[in-house]
Structures are given as structure tokens and as C-alpha cells.
């Protein structure tokens, strides 16, 4: 069987692609990933076996951007807490002092303005949010104007001004623990941190401390490290945290589109044609 | 007046001979008997436009939370029994889906503006059609008959005032016209929906899910079936519950009260 495998379609990081697997599949030509992130793959290792790699960048953007906005809104308006109050048995309603924070007119700081970050800006724009962004490279002026966003060359400026900080970066050695104690302390005490990239982009222990001591107001995380978190971890117990089980692309439509994109990549590779979304080890 | 308290009735009005002005918080005035008030010579004001953006935001929050199963997801993420996140646990996307807005007033229009950026197709039903510019600004298509909107929508959002005409606007008939894959979102008043019919529709999968910021009464009795359904999100009427908006509402109400007491024209007076 293993002598016949020419292609692998990776679904949610399975199977685990390591030295052993690669050695056991002599005629493997291509690995197509479901989704855009490639941080779970050792790109150099795979390339050293002459195997090509591809990701699925387009299909993920709308659904992941939607997840970011869903978390932003749910956290700002304390939706999950509100739900528990609304359905709880025997608890006295105290409507008058249950308050959230405003989204419309607030300042959103997007770290990482790739495809997903840009779609978030498009959405946030209609909420009349003041949008700042920080990115490795600056976008074209037209692109910036189309979504009403302002570039912050230094992430510090973004952190100091934002009411909502949305982390939408790829996970690389440079973005590992991008948001740590220092960054959290630069944020406003009324600010909310939203992470839809990778758990490791945030120093989780520093985040727990920041949330417990009121350094920031709240956090909403679609990703953690690991997933799922150990059941006794402090993050799961904090009232001002919403955690979701990596919902980013978990919609029927996105799953379908991702698989279509991956199939395109696989077929191209197997037919010796240029691969639409080839990923090369940098 | 805050959250419909105190209850304004004949007894109260008789006991307050010098009452000049009643300032009600929020935009809804369905809890007040306007004829009764004017028969006692009491003027009335509300806080109409201030609540609109927060309420529209809440509508979007509920639509997103429901479609992406956010509350269920949260419970899975923090539950002590969770060992892994199943790969086939999926929600529905907003992009490409159809949103039907029932009631295209200030709040409904703001929802349309926001939903457009999520790449949604927008239909609306209103007493009157909006003008062409307003419609094309948000890409909204008018449905003269509510039935057309109900039959085509993946999400039906209610943002009407509560009046005798909109009382139980959404009942058994309307729910059955909706797609079995559709979600009902209510940010108007509980009484706009026939709650009994809604419970049945949800239990029998006539529609897929509901997300309600308002119910009748508020809160619901603790043993009410709506509280137990897995495909329902309920929030405790927090449509306008943000620090900034509440502060602005208070300021508005004080302005109205001061004007009422000094005999000046009252901002936001209801006639």
C-alpha cells in the first residue's frame, strides 16, 4: 500500500508528517494542506524528500474573518455570560447593571493584514471602527483607503491605542509569542485581545496573569496551545475569557471549498503541472 | 423610567398630581398607555436613535454566534470532559447566505450595512419601501410580501416596533414558510413572535435555530422550554447595554426632563 501512495491530503494536521512517514512512502509526490497555515509541517524536511507542498489560502479567509468578528462581538457584548444568566435556573436577574463595551466607533488594531486580516478590516469598516494595522510590509495606499485603515509601523503604537487587538498572523519563529507580558502591558486596561491565528503567537501564561490582574479587560481565543488546553488550565476558568474550539474554518461551505482547492493542487502536482498554491521552504 | 419600571397605571398617575414629564429609557414605548398619559396631561419622551448602533451590533453578534455555534463551541472548549475537538463539528457561513430583515427602520438599516460586508444577500420587508439610493447603498432588495422574504432567507432578523400590527407577526404560518435550515433572530420585542409556535417549530425542526435578545416575559419562567433547547441562544435584553450608550441615554433623558419641567420644547417627545 505504502509503495502506491503518491499524494497526501492533510486534514487537521493528520497524519503527522515526519521522517518515518516520508521514508515509508517512496513515490510520494505531493502533500496538500487543508487550510492556509503550514506551521505544523517541517517544510525543509518534506522538500528534502522531493515532495511538493501546497496550502489552501483562498477558501479560509471569509470564514476565519467571520470567526474573528464573531469573537470580537461576543466578547464586547458579553454574549456568553449573558446567555448563562438568561437560562440559569433560580438566579435573580439583574439587568440594569449588566454592561458591555461598544463596538461601533471603537478602535480595532489588526496585527497581520494578510487576506484574512484584510477581510476583517472590510467588516469592521461597516461598524465604523477606527482601524489600525501592523504588518511586516505596508499595504498599497488604495488598499488602505478602501478599508479605512492606518498603518502602525511599530506594534507598540497599535497596542496603546486599540480597544480591540486582533491577532491574525501566520505562526513563524518571528511571531512566536508575539504578544507577551510587554505587549499586554502596553494595551489599554479596557482593551480586548482576540486571537484567531495560532495559540503560540501569544504567551499564554502572561495572558492569564494579565487577565487576572486587570491589565487587559478580556480575551477571546479561537486557538490555544495545545488544542484542547489541559482541562485544569486557568484560562478555562476565567470569566472574562471566551474560548472556542478552533472554529475558524469549521463551516460546511469552507470545508467544501478547502477540499476543492486542495484537490486542484493535488491533481496539478500529479500531472506534473504548476501547482496553484505551492508552498516552498523559505 | 428605567426598564419599564415603575409600572405606569391609573393608580400611580392619580397619586402624582404634579407629574409633568415621563422620560422612558430606550426606543420602545409599547409598555406605555399613551392615551392614559395624555389624559393626565403628562408629557412623554424616549431615547430613539442612541440605541440603534448597539442594537444593530447585537443583532450581528447573535447572528454570528448562532451560525457558528459559538455558545456550544465555548462549552466544548471549557468542558472538563472534552478530550479533543471533533473534525466534523461544523457551523454555517454567513458569506453568500441570505439575510431577511423584517423592519427596515434605523436599526434594521444599520444591520443591513454591516451584513453587506459579510458578503450576505439582503432582503427586507417594511411598511414602506426605502428609496433607491438607500437600497443600493446596502444592496437590499424589497419584499412587498413578507412571505417572499421568509421563503428565501437563511437568516430572518426582526427589528420592528411592537404595535398591534406586529404583535405575533411571526407565528406558526410564518415559521412554516421559513426554510428548515433557517435561523430566526429577534432584537425587537418578545411579543412580535408567537413563542408557543416558536418552541414547537424548533422542537420539530421546522426551522433550524433561534437567537433571541428579547422574550415575553423577561425573564422567562425558569422552566420554560425555550431555555432548554440546544438550538436556541437567549441573551437578557442587552441590545443597548454598553457603558457609553447607557450614559448617553441618561443624558438624553435628563435633557428631556429638564425641558419638560421648564416648559421648553422637549427633545424626543412622543405625541
Interface residues (C-beta under 8 A of the other chain):
Chain A: X11 X12 X62 X63 X66 X67 X69 X70 X71 X73 X74 X76 X77 X78 X79 X80 X82 X83 X85 X86 X87 X89 X90 X93 X95 X96 X98 X99 X100 X101 X102 X103 X104 X105 X122 X123 X125 X126 X127 X128 X227 X228 X229 X231 X236 X237 X242 X243 X244 X245 X246 X247 X250 X251 X252 X253 X254 X255
Chain B: X2 X3 X53 X54 X56 X57 X58 X60 X61 X62 X64 X65 X68 X69 X70 X71 X73 X74 X76 X77 X78 X79 X80 X82 X83 X84 X85 X87 X89 X90 X91 X92 X93 X94 X95 X96 X113 X114 X116 X117 X118 X119 X218 X219 X222 X227 X228 X233 X234 X235 X236 X237 X238 X241 X242 X243 X244 X245 X246
